């Protein structure tokens, strides 16, 4: 929260509350006088900024970090990726997204990183309402909850008696390591996403089990931007640099911890970049 507040104040210090910056933050600060829409309060803006940083910056940054870490642990894949990028014409094209988006090995490295190290590894809960639904062989009851009832009606056990909804959730970390769908599930294997030199999307069952972005109408709205950022960043770095672990300590630093988003235990990743 403090980070979001600091970022908002830094923006105001740089550009003022009214500027020609074409950004969402400018709209929050100024509103729309032409239509009478009032600006948000500073407290509301700082919350939105912290949410956007949490969702858009940390998630993408951690994904790229774990991709680099895995490439250090599997130098054969780092070599294959560098050769693919240099042979593709992406460098000559200035690493435009069009030049890298369909590279099979790059896509395999990125997808396999998302499988093993999903940016949001924990439960992604959904509430069933209405008549409920059926998931596989399981009937999930529906219902509603009066979010605005106060004081809340509770039973003798302290349970809200107006709470009839059912929570359903799936963990990407668990689902994406199911050996029924992913052979040798704890192994970093980008080749599971490459077939005869082309991008392999997997069987329908495998695609159904890949949920790093969530699923349904509330899936991650930034997934296409995150994919673009990650692929371009990885391509630019691997094309020009050989990346190695700074030492064995890096393995301890990169142990995964769950803060809803994925965060390395050491909050850093010791790497050495050498120009090639």
N, C-alpha and C positions, 0 to 999 in steps of 0.2 A: 504493500500500500504506500509506504514511504517512497519507494522507487518511482511509482506512478506520479505521486505528488511532486517529487523533485523534477521529473521529466516535464510535467506541465508547466511548472514555474520557469524552467530553463527555456521552454518554447516562448513563453510570454516575454522573458528577458531579451531573447534574440529578435523577436518579430513584433512584439506588442500584441495588444488584444484585438487590434484591427489591422489586417495586412492583406496583401495580394496573394499570399500563399494559398495554393489550391490544395487544401487538405481537409480531412474530416474534423481535425482539431480546430481549425479556423471557424468552421460552421458551428461547432459547439460553443466557441467563445463569443461569436457575434450574433448567432441566431439568424433570422431572416427578417430584417425590418420591413421589407416590401410586403410580406404576408402577415406581419405581426407576430411571428414566432420568436419567443424570447430565448436568449442564450441560457445554457445550463449554468448552474452554480459551480463555483470552483470545486466544491466537495464532490459534486456529481461527476465533473470532468475528470478529476484525479482518479476516481474509481474506474471510469471507463478506460483511461490510459493504462492503469495497472492491469486491467483485464486484457487489453489488446497486446501489451508487452508480454504478459504471461502466455497468452494463447498463440501469438504470432512470432515472437522473437525467441523465447526460450525453447519452444517446441522444435522449430526449424534448426536453431543452433545446436541443440542436443542431438538431433538426428544426424546432422553433418559430422558432429564430433564422434559419434559412435561409428559412423561409416568410415572415417579416417582411422579410428582405432582398429576396426576389423581389418582394414586394408594393411595396417602395420602387422597385425597378427597373421595375415595371410598374404605375404609379399607376392606370391604367384598371381593372385588376383589383381594386385596393384599393378604388376607388370602388364597383364592382359588389358587392363583398363587404359593404361597409358598408351599402349600400342593402338588400341581401338580409336582413342581420341585423336591421336596424331595422324592416323590414316584416314580419318573421316572428313577432314577439311574444316573442322570446327574452329581451329585456331585461325585459319585464314578468314573465316566468317565472323571473327570477333566474338566467338562463343555466344552467338545468338541462340535463343531457345530452340528455334527451328533446326539448328545444326546439331543439337545434342539430344533432343527429346526422344528420338527413336533409336538411339544407340543401344543395342541389346545388352552388352556387358554393363554399361552404366546403369541401365534400367534394372538389371539383375542385382547389382550391388545395392542400389537404392531400395528396391523392394525387399530384398533379404534383410537389410538393416531395419526397415520398418517392421518386418516380421519378428525379428529377435529383440528389437529394442523399440517398441512402439512408444511414441512420444507421450501418449496418455495410456499407460499400461493397466490402470485399475478399472473398476467397474464403471460402465456407462449406463446409468439407470434410466429406465423409461417407466411411466405410469400408465396402466391400462385403465380406460374409462369406458362408459357405455356398457355394452354387453360383453366386453372382454374379447378374447380371441383364442385361437388354437395354434400352438407352436409345436410342430411335430406331433407327438402323441400326447401332449400335455394341454389340458384345458386351463386357460388362465382367466380367472374371474375378473369382471370389470367392476365398476363402481365409481363414485365421485367422492370428493372431499370438500367440505366448506372451508376454504382457506381464510375466510374473513370472520368466522365465528369467534367471538371472544366475550366472556371467558370460554375456553374450549370445553365442550362437554366430555367428561372423562368417566371411566368406570372406576370401581373401587380399587382396581389394580393400577390406576393411573393411565390407562390407555384411552386415547380419544375415541369416543363412540361414534363420531361422524366420519371416521376415517375408514372408507370402504375400498380404497384403491389397492391394487396389487403392484408391487415394484418388481420389474424384471430387469436383469442386467447380465452382461457378459464381459469378461475380462479379456482384452486383446492379448495380454501377456500369456494367459493360460490357453485360450482357444488357438492361438497361432503356433503353439508348440504341441498340439495334439498329434501323437504319432500315427493316429488313424489316417490323417490327411497329409502329414509332413514326415517323410522318412528321415531318420536321424535328426529329430527336431531341434536339438540343441547345437547342431553344427551350422556354421556359416557357409552356406552353399548357394552362391549366386546362380550357379548353373541350373538350379531347379526352375529358374525363370528365363532360361535361354534354351531354344530348341532349333537345331540346324542353322545357327547363326542368326536367328530371328527372335523377337520378343515372345516369350511363352507366358500366357496369362493363366495357365493352369486349368484343370477341369472345373466344371460348375461347382462341385463340392468344395474344391480348394478355394475358389474365388469367394464362395459364401463364408468361408472361415477366416478370410483376411479382412479384419475390421479395424485397421489402425486409425481410420478417420471416423469411426462410428458408422451408423447405418440409418437409412431412412430420411425423413424430412429434416431431421436435426443433425445430419452429418456435418462434418467440418466444412464451413463455408470457405475456408482459406486453403483447401487441399490442393487446388490447381496452382495457386501462387506458391505454396510451400514446395510442391514438386518442382516447379520451374526454378526457384531459388536454389534448392538443394542440388539439382542436376548441373546447373551452370557453375555453382561454387565448386563442386567436386571436380568437374571437368577442368576448370581453370587451374586448380591447385595440382591435380595429379598430372596434368600435361607438362607442367614446368618444374615440379618438385618431386623428389623421392622423399617419402615420409617414413620415419622410424620412431619407435618408442624411445623416450628419453631414458628409460631404465625399467627395471622390473617393478618399481614402485607404481608405475602407471597402471598395471593390472589391478592393484588394490584401489587406486583412485577411481577406476571406472566400474567398480561394482555398482550395480543398479539399485537405486532407492526410489521409493514411490512417494512423491509429494503431489499426487494426482498427475502432474506431469513428471516425466522421467528426469531424475537428477543424479549425476554421478556422486558416489559417496564422498569423494575427495573434493568435489566442486571444481575440479580442474582436470585436464588431460595433458600429461607431459609428452610432447612430441618434438621431434627434430626435423626441420625441413631443409633439404639440401637441393640446390638447383641442379637440374640435369640438362 
